[in-house]
Amino acid sequence: MWNVIRAIFCFALIFGHRQSNFVRGPGLGGAFSTKDVASGTAQAIETEVSLKPHFINFGEVEKGQTVAKRLKLTAIGTTNLRLEQIEVAEHYFVANVIADEENGHRGFKIEVALKVDAPAGPFSETMTLHTNSSRKPRIDVPVYGNVMGRIRVKPDAVPLGVMEKGSHTTNKLEVSSIDRKRFNILEITSKPSFFSVAVTRAKSNSEFEITYKVEDDAPSGKVAGEIKIRTDDSNQPLIEVPLQGLIASAASRNAMKTKRSPSLYDWRAFEHIYITRPPIEEDTYLSAWLIKRFLDPSAEFVFVPIDSLVPDNTGHIFDLPSPYARWTRTNRRCTSEHLLAEVKEQNPATKTMASLVRQLEMGSWLVSPTSDAGRLRSTIAEMTHGTTDPQLRINRVFTYFDDIYAAGGYIP
């Protein structure tokens, strides 16, 4: 049963005074999340634990180096908090627990160190904290980063844009050794099966040109896969480079070139495709989250290169200055504000998020960003640091927005 409680928060988890209706349920750092705004006063409500920050991003770390990050788990109220167990990926991390003397022994500082011999390559793990809290007995903390070996691949993700069946596109994938020591590429393969790759060694031993071909029998729609590079380096025997793009039929491609839509095409292949291009900013992140969270749970996002043409019949275009865009920024409204107008479930959390993004998007001439808006921007920048893969970046930010939504609009 949900118990509605009116309260003014006056403790560390929520900065300042906040007057709202709250309900018992899962939320960030405690057991309460905003339901809707109401008036009235009452005594402050105490939750049991808070965690800051709620994620760890090691960023890019050179192999052989160690980096440590610190979390603070704090007891709120009268709870005698115990940290009973920590689960970590032992081949990557070592965790140490220190009593938080600065806070009157009301919590713990958890230091997480990346091991010197951690395997090279990007990683995305979960650290689990087990406590005696009845409301937060288990806390999952996302931990990610990239251990940089001596062999580097640029770019670390391949955006294909929009490709026609049976077409060719040439792109350069640079594979090099930072210590200039020779290495050999033993094999390069690609996935999915209808996507073939031909490799030609360039003049330099550390550089290769890769030609992509989409076979004629490829299905229309989003393509997501990877290029696997196998080497003779013992520390980096396998390097995986994600790729993503959109496969269009000849009719769709011709429509794009002539700016006319074909009378017949397989719309079902693009029904859940949403297209945008970099740079991915706060408004883009929130727009994508609103689409996935409220409008289309089956949504898949395609990020096309800046110079890539996008036909109007290969998905829903958003946050692009295109006449075919379904949602885009106008003079006084962000893309996410246009999207929010179509969301049936209007609540303080989504309104708060849209307001903060508006401050960041329009701040140079319409509104001045608040400290919450600045914290939103800095947290997103920290979460996405260390990777240029747009799909990976957006997945990380989605978890952050989910936490804000669960916390009723509180910006950690």
Secondary structure as UniProt FT lines:
FT   STRAND          4..9
FT   TURN            12..13
FT   STRAND          18..27
FT   TURN            28..29
FT   STRAND          30..36
FT   STRAND          49..52
FT   STRAND          56..62
FT   TURN            63..64
FT   STRAND          68..75
FT   TURN            77..78
FT   STRAND          83..87
FT   TURN            90..92
FT   STRAND          93..99
FT   HELIX           101..103
FT   TURN            104..105
FT   STRAND          107..114
FT   TURN            116..117
FT   STRAND          121..131
FT   STRAND          138..148
FT   STRAND          151..154
FT   STRAND          158..164
FT   TURN            165..166
FT   STRAND          168..177
FT   TURN            178..179
FT   STRAND          185..191
FT   TURN            193..194
FT   STRAND          195..201
FT   TURN            205..206
FT   STRAND          208..214
FT   TURN            216..217
FT   STRAND          221..231
FT   STRAND          238..248
FT   HELIX           250..258
FT   HELIX           267..270
FT   TURN            271..272
FT   STRAND          273..276
FT   HELIX           282..290
FT   HELIX           291..295
FT   TURN            297..298
FT   STRAND          300..303
FT   TURN            306..307
FT   TURN            312..313
FT   STRAND          316..318
FT   TURN            323..324
FT   HELIX           335..340
FT   TURN            341..342
FT   HELIX           348..362
FT   TURN            363..366
FT   HELIX           371..384
FT   TURN            385..386
FT   HELIX           390..406
FT   TURN            407..409
//
